[in-house]
Amino acid sequence: MTETVFHRPTLGTVEGLRLGARARVGTARRSDHYWRLTRFALDFFLLGSAIVVSELAAPAAHVRSGGYLWPSLFALVAISVFISRGAYAQRLQVDFLDDMRSLVVAVGLATMSVVTLRVLLYTAPADTAAETIRLAVFTTVYLTAGRIGLDLSQIHARRSGEAVPTLVIGAGNVGHTTAKRLLEHPELGLRPIGFLDKEPREDSSATSHLPVLGASWDFEQVVREYGVGQVIITFSTAPNDVLLRMVKRCEELGVGVSLVPRLFEKVTERLTIDHIGGLPLLTSHPANPRGWQFAIKYAFDRLLALLMLIVCAPLMLAAALATWISLGRPIIFRQLRVGLDGRTFEMLKFRSMRLNWEVPDEPREAQTLPDDTAPGGIEGDDRRTWVGTILRKASIDELPQLLNVVMGDMSLIGPRPERPEYVELFESRVYRYNDRLRVKSGITGWAQIHGLRGKTSLSDRVEWDNYYIENWSLWLDMKIALRTVLAVAGFSGSVK
């Protein structure tokens, strides 16, 4: 029987991790309660402020003041909706757009409740609805400003080091991917310190560059020495009873526990949990790319793209004129791409380079790329003109793709299309690459708003694209569209 050798860090690294983790864990734990309490107190204060200002400003706006009874009920309903939707619960991701959706729902329900009760309980004045809607507008403005400030503050605090030391159970591919994601996104507030695994994967050790701190029998010692505040259980060779003992011990120590489920690729946000005795049954409900929802999406995309073409016509005309003056003809750059079900089409762009060297009729070989790297960006010599540089930077060169959407080759939102030579290369090398061809390609997408553009991780891009397909909703499309506008305007990365 051979002895398992762990990839342990050096003594200096161990002491640095241990002292740093101990110093942070108390602060991070207190910080979570602080942010939750602050969010509740801020909402309560801003609701009260909106009520007071609305009532005090009523005479100046020639609006009848109805007193503070019904506005107080309005605030009570709004706070109750916030609580029921988990606005003050512990959360991993700080997403301002999701906050805004909860805010609109809460204010809308509060408005309808107050108006309905006033009408049902007694004869309400004729301007009851207008009076309540006025209060709703004040409340929305105040709460929106408060949420923006608080979310920005929390994200900044997390990126500045206010994070919970996190131990990852399992040093395989999934464990290293989990740690890598947490390191890439400090705004999540979880800082991985290392792994616990009896048999770590040798070929995965370079993925996140974190040490293996021991095996399952070292669990409690590692938790205490490093001040671990969160444990994430991924895949390992440890038996189930060992993992269950770890979870139970975490509960006794007050350490948070998260699990990466088996078959996680098929676990969507639309999930139902049933029980047969003590056995839970998880049923995932992914979006159906062949269903009526996507048919409506594509029809709406074509209509919206047509309207956008009309609105953007002056800008596109100016871009076409600038391209013609700087580069001559042809003005439009055409490139063969692969879309829905592997069908090819010509994707359109404004030309930005001096030479139109891409000839769709001639097959090209895929260029050699580093492992797990997608093609994109400027390939070869940079032949952009100053006009082309401006068009690319402002994403104006992509506007002709609205014609692709109108013609039915593309969608407004979806995975970005790739060239045929690369599709042939990636479909056999990248896990689930072909799954992204279940839907139409998009002008923008879930991967793009997360920074996966150009020569970035191809496996990450495929993972994000398939997440979008299986979790598609109208709200998700709206979020992507809003974040795309913010990214183009130069506000990307502020509040997600």
C-alpha positions as CSV (number, residue, x, y, z in Angstrom):
1,M,0.0,0.0,0.0
2,T,1.5,3.3,-1.1
3,E,1.4,6.4,1.0
4,T,-0.5,9.4,-0.5
5,V,1.7,12.4,-1.1
6,F,-0.1,15.8,-0.9
7,H,1.0,19.0,-2.7
8,R,1.5,20.9,0.5
9,P,2.6,24.5,0.5
10,T,5.8,25.6,2.0
11,L,6.0,26.6,5.6
12,G,6.0,30.3,4.9
13,T,3.0,30.0,2.6
14,V,1.1,27.9,5.2
15,E,1.7,30.4,7.9
16,G,0.7,33.3,5.6
17,L,-2.5,31.6,4.7
18,R,-3.3,30.6,8.2
19,L,-2.7,34.0,9.8
20,G,-4.4,35.8,7.0
21,A,-7.5,33.5,7.1
22,R,-7.8,33.7,10.9
23,A,-7.6,37.5,10.7
24,R,-10.3,37.7,8.0
25,V,-12.8,35.1,9.1
26,G,-14.2,37.0,12.0
27,T,-14.5,40.2,10.0
28,A,-16.1,38.4,7.1
29,R,-18.7,36.7,9.3
30,R,-19.6,39.9,11.0
31,S,-19.6,41.6,7.6
32,D,-22.3,39.4,6.2
33,H,-24.6,40.2,9.1
34,Y,-23.7,43.8,8.8
35,W,-24.6,44.0,5.1
36,R,-27.9,42.2,5.6
37,L,-28.8,44.4,8.5
38,T,-27.7,47.5,6.6
39,R,-29.8,46.6,3.6
40,F,-32.9,46.2,5.8
41,A,-32.3,49.4,7.7
42,L,-31.6,51.4,4.6
43,D,-34.8,50.2,2.9
44,F,-36.8,51.0,6.0
45,F,-35.2,54.5,6.2
46,L,-35.6,55.3,2.5
47,L,-39.2,54.1,2.5
48,G,-39.9,56.4,5.5
49,S,-38.1,59.2,3.7
50,A,-40.1,58.7,0.5
51,I,-43.3,58.9,2.5
52,V,-42.4,62.0,4.4
53,V,-41.1,63.8,1.3
54,S,-44.1,62.8,-0.7
55,E,-46.5,64.1,2.0
56,L,-44.6,67.4,2.6
57,A,-44.4,68.1,-1.1
58,A,-48.0,67.4,-1.7
59,P,-49.3,71.0,-1.3
60,A,-46.6,72.4,-3.6
61,A,-47.7,69.9,-6.3
62,H,-51.4,70.7,-5.7
63,V,-52.0,67.1,-4.6
64,R,-54.3,66.2,-1.7
65,S,-52.5,64.8,1.4
66,G,-54.0,61.6,2.6
67,G,-52.1,61.4,5.9
68,Y,-49.6,58.7,6.9
69,L,-51.9,55.7,7.6
70,W,-52.0,54.3,4.0
71,P,-48.4,55.2,3.2
72,S,-47.4,53.3,6.3
73,L,-49.4,50.3,5.1
74,F,-47.7,50.7,1.7
75,A,-44.2,50.5,3.3
76,L,-45.3,47.5,5.4
77,V,-46.4,45.6,2.3
78,A,-43.2,46.5,0.4
79,I,-40.9,45.4,3.3
80,S,-43.0,42.1,3.6
81,V,-42.5,41.4,-0.1
82,F,-38.7,42.1,0.2
83,I,-38.5,39.6,3.1
84,S,-40.5,36.9,1.2
85,R,-38.3,37.3,-1.8
86,G,-35.1,36.8,0.3
87,A,-33.9,40.4,-0.1
88,Y,-32.3,40.3,3.4
89,A,-31.0,36.7,3.3
90,Q,-27.4,35.7,2.9
91,R,-26.5,35.8,-0.8
92,L,-23.4,35.0,-2.8
93,Q,-24.0,37.3,-5.8
94,V,-24.7,41.0,-5.6
95,D,-26.8,41.7,-8.7
96,F,-28.3,45.1,-9.0
97,L,-30.6,44.2,-11.9
98,D,-32.1,41.4,-9.9
99,D,-32.5,43.8,-7.0
100,M,-34.3,46.2,-9.4
101,R,-36.7,43.4,-10.4
102,S,-37.5,42.6,-6.7
103,L,-37.9,46.4,-6.1
104,V,-40.4,46.8,-9.0
105,V,-42.4,43.7,-7.8
106,A,-42.5,44.9,-4.2
107,V,-43.5,48.5,-5.1
108,G,-46.1,47.2,-7.6
109,L,-47.7,44.9,-5.1
110,A,-47.7,47.6,-2.4
111,T,-49.4,50.0,-4.8
112,M,-52.1,47.5,-5.8
113,S,-52.7,46.4,-2.2
114,V,-53.2,50.0,-0.9
115,V,-55.5,51.0,-3.8
116,T,-57.6,47.9,-3.5
117,L,-58.0,48.1,0.2
118,R,-59.0,51.8,0.1
119,V,-61.6,51.0,-2.5
120,L,-63.0,48.0,-0.8
121,L,-63.0,49.3,2.8
122,Y,-64.7,52.6,2.1
123,T,-65.5,55.0,-0.7
124,A,-62.0,56.2,-1.7
125,P,-61.4,59.7,-3.2
126,A,-61.2,59.9,-6.9
127,D,-57.5,60.6,-6.9
128,T,-56.6,57.6,-4.7
129,A,-54.8,55.7,-7.5
130,A,-52.8,58.9,-8.6
131,E,-51.9,59.6,-4.9
132,T,-50.6,56.0,-4.4
133,I,-48.7,55.9,-7.7
134,R,-47.1,59.2,-6.8
135,L,-45.8,57.6,-3.6
136,A,-44.7,54.6,-5.6
137,V,-42.6,56.8,-7.9
138,F,-40.9,58.5,-4.9
139,T,-40.2,55.1,-3.3
140,T,-38.8,53.6,-6.5
141,V,-36.4,56.6,-6.9
142,Y,-35.2,56.5,-3.3
143,L,-34.8,52.7,-3.1
144,T,-33.0,52.5,-6.5
145,A,-30.5,55.1,-5.4
146,G,-30.0,53.3,-2.1
147,R,-29.5,49.9,-3.7
148,I,-27.0,51.3,-6.2
149,G,-24.9,52.8,-3.5
150,L,-25.1,49.8,-1.2
151,D,-24.4,47.2,-3.9
152,L,-21.4,49.2,-5.1
153,S,-20.1,49.5,-1.5
154,Q,-20.5,45.7,-0.9
155,I,-18.8,44.8,-4.2
156,H,-15.9,47.1,-3.4
157,A,-15.5,45.7,0.1
158,R,-15.4,42.2,-1.2
159,R,-12.9,43.0,-3.9
160,S,-10.8,44.8,-1.3
161,G,-10.4,41.6,0.8
162,E,-13.6,41.3,2.8
163,A,-14.0,37.6,2.0
164,V,-14.7,34.4,3.9
165,P,-11.9,31.9,3.9
166,T,-13.2,28.9,1.9
167,L,-12.1,25.3,1.9
168,V,-12.8,23.2,-1.2
169,I,-13.4,19.5,-0.6
170,G,-12.1,17.6,-3.6
171,A,-9.1,18.5,-5.7
172,G,-10.3,17.1,-9.0
173,N,-11.3,19.0,-12.1
174,V,-14.5,20.2,-10.6
175,G,-12.8,21.3,-7.4
176,H,-10.1,23.2,-9.2
177,T,-12.7,24.8,-11.5
178,T,-14.7,25.9,-8.4
179,A,-11.6,27.5,-6.8
180,K,-10.6,29.1,-10.1
181,R,-14.1,30.7,-10.4
182,L,-13.9,32.1,-6.9
183,L,-10.4,33.5,-7.5
184,E,-11.6,35.1,-10.7
185,H,-14.6,36.7,-9.0
186,P,-13.6,38.2,-5.6
187,E,-16.9,40.1,-5.6
188,L,-18.6,36.8,-4.6
189,G,-17.0,37.2,-1.1
190,L,-15.5,33.7,-0.9
191,R,-11.7,33.4,-0.9
192,P,-10.5,29.8,-1.5
193,I,-7.5,28.9,0.7
194,G,-6.9,25.3,-0.5
195,F,-8.3,21.8,-1.0
196,L,-8.9,18.7,1.1
197,D,-8.5,15.5,-0.7
198,K,-6.9,12.1,-0.1
199,E,-6.2,11.5,-3.8
200,P,-5.8,14.9,-5.6
201,R,-5.6,14.9,-9.3
202,E,-2.0,15.5,-10.5
203,D,-3.1,16.9,-13.8
204,S,-5.3,19.6,-12.3
205,S,-3.0,21.0,-9.7
206,A,-1.9,23.9,-11.9
207,T,-5.4,25.1,-12.6
208,S,-5.8,27.3,-9.5
209,H,-2.3,27.0,-7.9
210,L,-3.8,26.4,-4.4
211,P,-2.4,23.8,-2.0
212,V,-3.9,20.6,-0.9
213,L,-4.0,21.0,2.9
214,G,-4.7,17.4,3.8
215,A,-7.2,14.6,3.7
216,S,-10.7,14.1,5.3
217,W,-9.2,13.2,8.7
218,D,-7.5,16.7,8.7
219,F,-10.8,18.5,8.2
220,E,-11.4,19.9,11.7
221,Q,-7.7,20.9,12.2
222,V,-7.7,22.7,8.9
223,V,-11.0,24.5,9.7
224,R,-9.7,25.7,13.0
225,E,-6.1,26.6,11.9
226,Y,-7.2,28.6,8.8
227,G,-10.4,30.0,10.3
228,V,-12.5,28.5,7.5
229,G,-16.0,30.1,7.3
230,Q,-17.3,28.3,4.2
231,V,-16.8,24.8,2.9
232,I,-17.7,23.8,-0.7
233,I,-18.0,20.0,-1.3
234,T,-17.2,19.1,-4.9
235,F,-16.3,15.6,-6.2
236,S,-13.7,13.5,-4.4
237,T,-13.0,9.8,-3.6
238,A,-14.2,10.2,0.0
239,P,-17.1,7.9,0.9
240,N,-20.6,9.5,1.5
241,D,-20.5,8.8,5.2
242,V,-17.3,10.8,5.5
243,L,-18.7,13.7,3.6
244,L,-21.9,13.6,5.8
245,R,-19.7,13.7,8.9
246,M,-18.0,16.8,7.5
247,V,-21.3,18.5,6.9
248,K,-22.5,17.7,10.4
249,R,-19.3,19.0,11.9
250,C,-19.6,22.2,9.9
251,E,-23.1,22.7,11.3
252,E,-21.8,22.3,14.8
253,L,-18.9,24.7,14.2
254,G,-21.1,27.3,12.5
255,V,-19.3,26.9,9.1
256,G,-21.4,27.4,6.0
257,V,-21.6,24.4,3.6
258,S,-22.3,24.4,-0.2
259,L,-22.5,21.4,-2.5
260,V,-21.7,21.0,-6.2
261,P,-24.3,18.4,-7.2
262,R,-23.7,15.4,-9.5
263,L,-24.7,16.0,-13.1
264,F,-24.4,19.7,-12.3
265,E,-24.5,20.4,-16.1
266,K,-28.2,19.6,-16.1
267,V,-29.1,21.5,-13.0
268,T,-30.9,24.7,-14.0
269,E,-32.4,27.6,-12.0
270,R,-35.9,26.1,-12.6
271,L,-35.7,23.3,-10.2
272,T,-38.3,21.4,-8.2
273,I,-37.6,19.2,-5.1
274,D,-39.9,16.4,-4.2
275,H,-39.4,13.8,-1.4
276,I,-40.1,10.1,-1.3
277,G,-39.8,9.5,2.4
278,G,-36.4,10.9,3.2
279,L,-35.1,10.7,-0.4
280,P,-35.1,14.0,-2.3
281,L,-35.9,14.0,-6.0
282,L,-34.5,17.0,-7.9
283,T,-36.2,17.6,-11.2
284,S,-34.7,20.1,-13.5
285,H,-36.8,22.1,-16.0
286,P,-34.5,23.4,-18.7
287,A,-35.7,25.7,-21.4
288,N,-36.6,23.9,-24.6
289,P,-34.8,25.4,-27.7
290,R,-37.5,23.7,-29.9
291,G,-40.4,24.9,-27.8
292,W,-42.8,27.8,-28.3
293,Q,-40.9,30.1,-26.1
294,F,-37.9,30.2,-28.4
295,A,-40.3,30.6,-31.4
296,I,-41.8,33.7,-29.8
297,K,-38.3,34.9,-28.9
298,Y,-37.1,34.6,-32.5
299,A,-40.2,36.4,-33.9
300,F,-39.8,39.2,-31.3
301,D,-36.1,39.4,-32.2
302,R,-36.8,40.0,-35.9
303,L,-39.4,42.6,-35.1
304,L,-37.1,44.4,-32.6
305,A,-34.2,44.2,-35.0
306,L,-36.3,45.8,-37.7
307,L,-37.2,48.7,-35.4
308,M,-33.6,49.1,-34.4
309,L,-32.5,49.2,-38.0
310,I,-34.9,52.1,-38.5
311,V,-33.7,53.9,-35.4
312,C,-30.0,53.3,-36.1
313,A,-30.3,54.2,-39.8
314,P,-28.6,57.6,-39.5
315,L,-25.8,56.1,-37.4
316,M,-25.3,53.2,-39.9
317,L,-25.4,55.6,-42.8
318,A,-22.7,57.7,-41.2
319,A,-20.6,54.6,-40.4
320,A,-21.0,53.4,-44.0
321,L,-19.9,56.7,-45.4
322,A,-16.9,56.9,-43.1
323,T,-15.9,53.3,-44.1
324,W,-16.3,54.1,-47.8
325,I,-14.1,57.3,-47.5
326,S,-11.4,55.5,-45.5
327,L,-11.4,52.1,-47.2
328,G,-13.5,52.3,-50.3
329,R,-15.6,49.4,-51.4
330,P,-16.9,46.9,-50.3
331,I,-18.3,48.6,-47.2
332,I,-19.7,45.5,-45.7
333,F,-17.4,42.7,-44.5
334,R,-18.9,39.2,-45.0
335,Q,-17.7,36.1,-43.2
336,L,-19.0,32.6,-43.2
337,R,-20.2,31.5,-39.7
338,V,-21.9,28.5,-38.2
339,G,-25.3,29.0,-36.5
340,L,-28.4,27.0,-35.5
341,D,-28.0,23.2,-36.0
342,G,-24.7,23.7,-37.7
343,R,-26.0,25.7,-40.7
344,T,-23.7,28.2,-42.2
345,F,-24.5,31.8,-43.1
346,E,-22.7,35.0,-44.0
347,M,-22.3,37.3,-40.9
348,L,-22.2,41.0,-41.8
349,K,-20.0,43.7,-40.3
350,F,-18.7,47.2,-41.4
351,R,-15.2,46.8,-42.7
352,S,-12.5,48.1,-40.3
353,M,-9.3,46.8,-42.0
354,R,-7.5,48.0,-45.1
355,L,-7.4,44.6,-46.8
356,N,-10.5,42.4,-47.3
357,W,-8.4,39.3,-47.0
358,E,-11.2,37.1,-45.8
359,V,-12.7,35.3,-48.9
360,P,-15.7,33.2,-47.8
361,D,-15.6,31.1,-51.0
362,E,-12.1,29.7,-50.1
363,P,-11.8,27.3,-47.2
364,R,-9.4,28.3,-44.5
365,E,-7.5,26.3,-42.0
366,A,-7.9,27.0,-38.3
367,Q,-4.9,28.9,-36.8
368,T,-3.0,27.3,-34.1
369,L,-4.2,28.5,-30.7
370,P,-3.0,28.0,-27.1
371,D,-4.9,25.3,-25.2
372,D,-8.4,26.3,-24.2
373,T,-8.3,29.6,-26.1
374,A,-11.0,30.9,-28.4
375,P,-10.1,32.7,-31.6
376,G,-11.0,36.4,-32.0
377,G,-9.6,39.9,-31.9
378,I,-7.0,41.1,-34.3
379,E,-5.4,38.1,-36.1
380,G,-2.1,38.8,-37.8
381,D,-1.0,42.4,-38.5
382,D,-3.2,45.2,-37.3
383,R,-4.6,46.7,-40.5
384,R,-7.4,48.8,-38.9
385,T,-7.9,52.3,-40.0
386,W,-8.6,55.0,-37.4
387,V,-12.3,54.8,-38.5
388,G,-12.2,51.1,-38.1
389,T,-10.7,51.4,-34.6
390,I,-13.6,53.7,-33.6
391,L,-16.2,51.5,-35.1
392,R,-14.9,48.4,-33.2
393,K,-14.4,50.2,-29.9
394,A,-18.0,51.5,-30.0
395,S,-19.3,48.2,-31.4
396,I,-20.8,50.1,-34.3
397,D,-19.2,47.6,-36.7
398,E,-21.6,45.0,-35.4
399,L,-24.8,46.9,-36.4
400,P,-25.2,45.3,-39.8
401,Q,-25.8,42.0,-38.0
402,L,-29.3,43.4,-37.3
403,L,-29.9,42.5,-41.0
404,N,-28.8,38.9,-40.1
405,V,-31.4,38.9,-37.4
406,V,-34.2,40.2,-39.7
407,M,-33.3,37.5,-42.2
408,G,-33.5,34.9,-39.5
409,D,-29.9,33.8,-39.5
410,M,-29.2,35.2,-36.1
411,S,-30.9,36.3,-32.9
412,L,-30.3,39.5,-30.9
413,I,-29.0,37.4,-27.9
414,G,-27.3,34.1,-28.0
415,P,-23.9,32.4,-28.4
416,R,-21.6,34.2,-30.7
417,P,-21.1,32.3,-34.0
418,E,-17.8,30.8,-35.0
419,R,-16.1,30.1,-38.3
420,P,-16.6,26.6,-39.8
421,E,-13.0,25.7,-39.6
422,Y,-12.9,26.3,-35.9
423,V,-16.2,24.6,-35.3
424,E,-14.8,21.4,-36.9
425,L,-11.8,21.7,-34.6
426,F,-13.6,22.5,-31.4
427,E,-16.5,20.0,-31.6
428,S,-14.2,17.1,-31.0
429,R,-12.0,18.8,-28.4
430,V,-14.2,21.0,-26.2
431,Y,-16.7,19.5,-23.9
432,R,-20.3,20.3,-24.9
433,Y,-19.2,22.6,-27.7
434,N,-21.9,21.3,-30.1
435,D,-24.6,21.9,-27.5
436,R,-24.4,25.7,-28.1
437,L,-25.6,25.2,-31.6
438,R,-29.1,24.3,-30.3
439,V,-30.1,27.9,-30.7
440,K,-29.5,30.8,-33.1
441,S,-26.3,32.7,-32.7
442,G,-26.6,36.1,-31.2
443,I,-25.1,39.6,-31.6
444,T,-24.4,39.6,-27.8
445,G,-24.7,36.9,-25.2
446,W,-24.2,35.7,-21.7
447,A,-20.6,34.8,-22.2
448,Q,-19.8,38.2,-23.8
449,I,-21.2,40.3,-20.9
450,H,-19.0,38.2,-18.6
451,G,-15.8,39.3,-20.4
452,L,-15.4,36.2,-22.6
453,R,-14.6,37.9,-25.8
454,G,-11.6,37.5,-28.1
455,K,-8.9,35.2,-27.1
456,T,-10.3,34.0,-23.7
457,S,-11.1,30.6,-22.3
458,L,-13.1,28.5,-24.8
459,S,-14.4,26.0,-22.2
460,D,-15.7,28.9,-20.0
461,R,-17.4,30.4,-23.0
462,V,-19.1,27.1,-23.9
463,E,-20.1,26.7,-20.3
464,W,-21.7,30.2,-20.1
465,D,-23.4,29.7,-23.5
466,N,-25.0,26.4,-22.4
467,Y,-26.1,28.0,-19.1
468,Y,-27.9,30.6,-21.1
469,I,-29.7,28.1,-23.3
470,E,-30.8,25.9,-20.5
471,N,-31.9,28.8,-18.2
472,W,-33.3,31.0,-20.9
473,S,-36.0,33.5,-19.9
474,L,-37.3,36.8,-21.0
475,W,-35.7,38.4,-17.9
476,L,-32.3,36.8,-18.7
477,D,-32.4,38.3,-22.2
478,M,-33.3,41.7,-20.7
479,K,-30.4,41.4,-18.2
480,I,-28.0,40.6,-21.1
481,A,-29.3,43.5,-23.2
482,L,-29.0,46.0,-20.3
483,R,-25.5,44.8,-19.4
484,T,-24.5,45.0,-23.1
485,V,-25.6,48.6,-23.2
486,L,-23.7,49.4,-20.0
487,A,-20.6,47.7,-21.4
488,V,-20.7,49.6,-24.6
489,A,-21.2,52.8,-22.6
490,G,-18.1,52.0,-20.5
491,F,-19.8,51.0,-17.3
492,S,-19.1,47.2,-17.3
493,G,-18.0,45.6,-14.1
494,S,-19.7,48.2,-11.8
495,V,-22.7,46.4,-10.6
496,K,-23.8,43.0,-12.0
